[in-house]
Amino acid sequence: MKIGLAFIGAASVALASAPAFAQDSGFSGPWVAGVAGLDINKAGSSVDVDVDDVDQSVEGVVYGAALGYDYEQGGLVFGAEAELTDSEADTDYDDTVETFGLGSVDTGRDIYVGARLGYVVAPSTMVYAKAGYTNARYNYVGSNGTTDYSQGLDADGYRVGAGVEQKLGTNAFAKLEYRYSNYSEGEIDFETEDLEDTDRFDIDTDRHQVVASVGWRF
């Protein structure tokens, strides 16, 4: 979390101190991009337990697609964006007493919608900060010894982040971005017809991601 805040702070300093480019630098218009990177999910500060042999995080590759629209004016870039990703981050539990035979927990799809504010620091380079809403799915497959069952946790939260975008010619671009998400509410979705979804309840889950994107601006 400290690393993420430092990254966001550095981007904010760049936004405040970099010279503005009066003319349009080509960061306006709709765009699409592919996304891939590192995904780390872990217990939040309110539920973290200080036990050395308990793994409270799952790591893996996150991948997906994003789209958005930007408007550039006087070196400032205002944008809206949406993203759909999936993740390979998971934890497998065996059938031993120590792990209670719970089964497998894996990170599923993530839906994000938000806005970003950028600043053109060079004719082909923009730094930006972003914030928005995220809804993540965590899948769980388990067994009571005789019956296998599955359920999902739908988690709601917020995301903040910062990054740099580099033009690669007239339309193509690449981005490198860090983002931090925190999920504070969730509900259990049972995959069987005879069980209703639970009421919403409080959770505390942190998510750190470092992702790269390659896209095309129209």
C-alpha positions in Angstrom: 0.0 0.0 0.0 2.9 2.4 0.8 4.4 1.7 -2.6 1.1 2.4 -4.3 0.6 5.7 -2.5 4.1 6.7 -3.4 3.4 6.0 -7.0 0.2 8.0 -7.0 1.9 10.8 -5.2 4.7 10.9 -7.7 2.2 11.1 -10.5 0.4 14.0 -8.7 3.6 15.9 -8.4 4.3 15.4 -12.2 0.8 16.7 -12.9 1.4 19.8 -10.9 4.9 20.6 -12.1 5.0 19.5 -15.8 4.7 22.2 -18.5 1.4 22.3 -20.4 1.2 21.8 -24.2 -1.2 24.3 -25.6 -2.0 22.4 -28.8 -3.8 19.1 -28.9 -1.3 16.3 -28.7 -3.6 13.5 -29.9 -4.9 12.1 -26.7 -8.5 12.8 -27.5 -11.1 10.3 -28.7 -12.3 6.8 -28.1 -9.9 4.0 -27.5 -9.7 0.2 -26.8 -6.8 -1.7 -25.2 -5.7 -5.1 -24.0 -4.6 -5.4 -20.4 -2.2 -7.8 -18.6 -0.1 -7.8 -15.4 0.4 -8.9 -11.8 -2.6 -9.3 -9.5 -2.2 -9.6 -5.7 -5.2 -10.1 -3.5 -4.8 -10.1 0.3 -6.6 -9.6 3.6 -7.2 -5.9 4.5 -5.7 -4.3 7.6 -8.9 -4.9 9.7 -8.8 -8.7 9.1 -5.1 -9.4 8.8 -3.9 -12.0 11.3 -0.3 -12.0 12.4 0.4 -15.7 11.9 3.5 -16.7 9.9 2.2 -20.0 8.5 -1.1 -18.7 7.3 -1.1 -17.5 3.7 -3.5 -14.5 3.5 -2.8 -13.5 -0.2 -3.2 -15.0 -3.6 -1.1 -13.8 -6.6 -1.4 -14.4 -10.3 -1.8 -12.9 -13.8 -4.6 -10.5 -14.5 -5.8 -10.1 -18.1 -8.6 -8.5 -20.0 -9.8 -5.6 -22.1 -10.6 -1.9 -21.5 -12.3 0.9 -23.5 -12.7 4.6 -22.9 -13.0 8.1 -24.2 -10.7 11.0 -23.6 -11.0 14.8 -24.1 -7.9 16.9 -24.2 -7.9 20.6 -23.5 -4.8 22.8 -23.0 -2.6 19.9 -21.9 -5.2 18.4 -19.5 -6.9 15.1 -20.5 -10.3 14.2 -19.0 -11.3 10.6 -19.5 -13.9 8.0 -18.7 -13.1 4.3 -18.9 -14.5 0.8 -18.3 -12.6 -2.5 -17.9 -13.4 -6.2 -17.7 -10.7 -8.6 -16.5 -10.2 -12.1 -15.2 -7.4 -13.4 -13.0 -5.3 -16.6 -12.5 -4.7 -15.8 -8.8 -5.9 -18.8 -6.7 -5.2 -20.8 -3.6 -5.6 -24.5 -3.4 -6.3 -26.3 -0.1 -5.7 -30.1 0.3 -7.7 -32.5 2.4 -5.5 -32.4 5.5 -6.8 -31.4 8.9 -4.5 -28.3 9.0 -6.3 -26.7 6.0 -9.7 -28.1 7.0 -10.2 -29.6 3.5 -11.9 -26.5 2.3 -11.2 -26.8 -1.4 -10.1 -24.1 -3.9 -10.5 -20.3 -3.8 -9.8 -18.4 -7.0 -10.1 -14.8 -8.2 -12.7 -14.4 -11.0 -13.9 -11.6 -13.2 -13.6 -7.9 -12.2 -15.7 -5.1 -13.6 -14.4 -1.5 -13.3 -15.8 1.8 -14.3 -14.2 5.1 -13.5 -12.6 8.4 -14.6 -9.1 9.6 -15.1 -7.3 13.0 -15.2 -4.1 13.2 -17.2 -1.5 15.8 -18.0 0.6 15.9 -21.3 4.2 16.2 -20.2 5.6 15.7 -23.7 4.1 15.6 -27.1 3.8 11.8 -27.0 3.6 11.2 -23.2 0.9 11.6 -20.6 0.8 10.9 -16.9 -2.5 10.4 -15.2 -4.4 9.5 -12.0 -7.6 7.5 -11.9 -10.4 6.5 -9.6 -13.7 4.6 -9.8 -15.9 1.7 -8.8 -14.9 -2.0 -9.0 -17.0 -5.2 -8.5 -14.9 -8.4 -8.2 -15.9 -12.1 -8.1 -14.1 -14.6 -5.9 -15.0 -18.2 -6.7 -15.0 -21.0 -4.2 -15.3 -24.8 -4.8 -15.4 -27.1 -1.7 -16.6 -30.4 -0.3 -18.0 -31.7 2.9 -16.5 -35.1 2.2 -19.5 -36.4 0.3 -20.8 -33.5 -1.7 -19.0 -31.0 -3.9 -20.5 -27.5 -4.0 -19.5 -24.1 -5.4 -20.3 -20.5 -4.5 -19.1 -17.0 -5.3 -18.4 -13.9 -3.4 -19.4 -10.7 -5.2 -17.4 -7.8 -3.7 -18.0 -4.1 -4.1 -15.3 -1.4 -3.6 -13.3 1.5 -5.0 -10.1 1.7 -7.1 -7.4 4.4 -7.3 -4.4 4.4 -9.5 -1.8 6.2 -11.5 0.1 5.6 -14.7 1.9 6.8 -17.8 0.7 6.6 -21.4 3.0 6.7 -24.4 1.9 7.2 -28.0 3.3 4.7 -30.5 2.7 6.6 -33.7 -0.5 8.2 -34.7 -3.1 5.8 -33.2 -1.3 3.1 -31.2 -0.3 3.6 -27.5 1.1 1.7 -24.5 0.4 2.3 -20.8 2.0 1.2 -17.6 -0.2 1.5 -14.5 -0.4 0.7 -10.8 -3.8 0.5 -9.1 -5.0 -0.2 -5.6 -8.5 -1.5 -4.9 -10.3 -2.1 -1.6 -13.5 -4.1 -1.3 -15.7 -3.3 1.8 -19.0 -5.0 1.0 -19.9 -8.5 -0.3 -22.6 -11.1 -0.8 -22.4 -14.9 -1.3 -23.9 -16.2 -4.5 -24.8 -19.9 -4.2 -24.7 -21.9 -7.4 -27.6 -24.1 -6.4 -31.3 -23.3 -7.1 -32.5 -24.1 -3.5 -30.2 -21.6 -1.8 -30.8 -17.8 -1.9 -28.0 -15.3 -2.1 -27.0 -13.9 1.3 -27.6 -10.3 2.5 -24.7 -7.9 2.0 -22.1 -7.9 4.7 -18.9 -6.1 5.5 -15.5 -7.3 4.3 -12.0 -5.9 4.0 -10.0 -7.1 1.0 -7.1 -5.3 -0.6 -6.0 -5.7 -4.2 -2.7 -4.4 -5.8 -2.1 -4.6 -9.5 0.7 -3.5 -11.8 -0.5 -3.8 -15.4 0.6 -2.9 -18.9 -1.7 -2.1 -21.8 -1.4 -1.8 -25.5 -4.2 -0.1 -27.4 -5.6 1.9 -30.3 -7.1 5.3 -30.3 -9.7 6.1 -33.0 
